[in-house]
Amino acid sequence: MEAVLLRRAFWVLNKFLMVPMIRLGLLPFMGTPVSGWVMMLTTTGHKTGKRRFTPVNYALINGDIYCLAGFGQRAHWYRNIQADARVEAWLPSRPVAGRAEEVADPDERLRAVRQILRNSGFATFLFSGINPFRLPDDRLREKVEDYCVIRIRPNGVGSGVGDPGGLLWVWWVAAIVALVIILR
C-alpha cells in the first residue's frame, strides 16, 4: 500500500510540477547536490503512441546516460522503453537522442546504480533509506535488486525546450506582456 501511495505522489508531483517546469526551460536551474540532478526522459507511449515525459535522476558514465526505474517494471516509462527503445534525454545542458537498453552486466549495473543514487541528492536517503556513499556493494545489490537500470547510448541531438514543440517561448511572451502592463 505504501509503494502505491508513493508512486501516486510521484505521478502527481511529476505531472503538475516537474514536467511543466522542465518544459518551460527551468531544468538547468533545478539540479544541485542536495536536490539531485534531474533529466527529462521522453519516450513514446506503449499504448497511445503519444510523446511521454518523465523526470528521472541520472548519471553520465563513459559517454552513456544511465537512469533507473525505482519502481521496477511497473514504471510506465520502463514499459514504453520496452516497446520502443528510441528516447530523448533532456539533460540540463542539452537534449540528446539515443537508444535505451536495460543493463544486464552486474558490475556495470552496480556502478551505475551507485552513481545515480549519489546524484539523486536527499531523495535517495528519504525514499529508499539507502546511503550510496557508505553501503557495501553486496548490501547495495540486495537493496536495489528490483530496480531496472537503463543505459541510453546517445546517437544524435534531441529536441529541447527552445526548439519547435518546446515551451521556452512562454517566457518571452510573459516578459513582453509584463513590459506592456508596466509601461501603461
Number of C-alpha atoms within 10 A of each C-alpha: 5 7 9 10 10 13 15 12 12 13 14 12 12 18 15 10 11 22 17 14 15 26 20 17 20 16 22 15 9 16 18 13 11 12 14 20 24 25 26 24 22 21 26 21 18 18 9 9 12 10 12 17 23 18 20 20 22 28 24 15 14 6 10 12 22 25 25 24 18 18 16 16 14 12 13 17 20 24 18 22 21 15 15 16 18 19 23 27 29 25 19 19 10 14 20 21 20 21 18 24 17 18 18 12 8 10 12 13 20 19 12 24 25 21 18 26 25 24 24 24 18 16 17 18 14 10 10 12 11 19 16 19 10 8 13 10 14 9 10 17 18 9 14 18 12 13 16 21 24 23 24 24 18 19 12 11 14 18 16 24 19 13 11 10 11 15 17 18 15 13 12 10 11 11 11 12 12 11 11 10 9 8 7 5
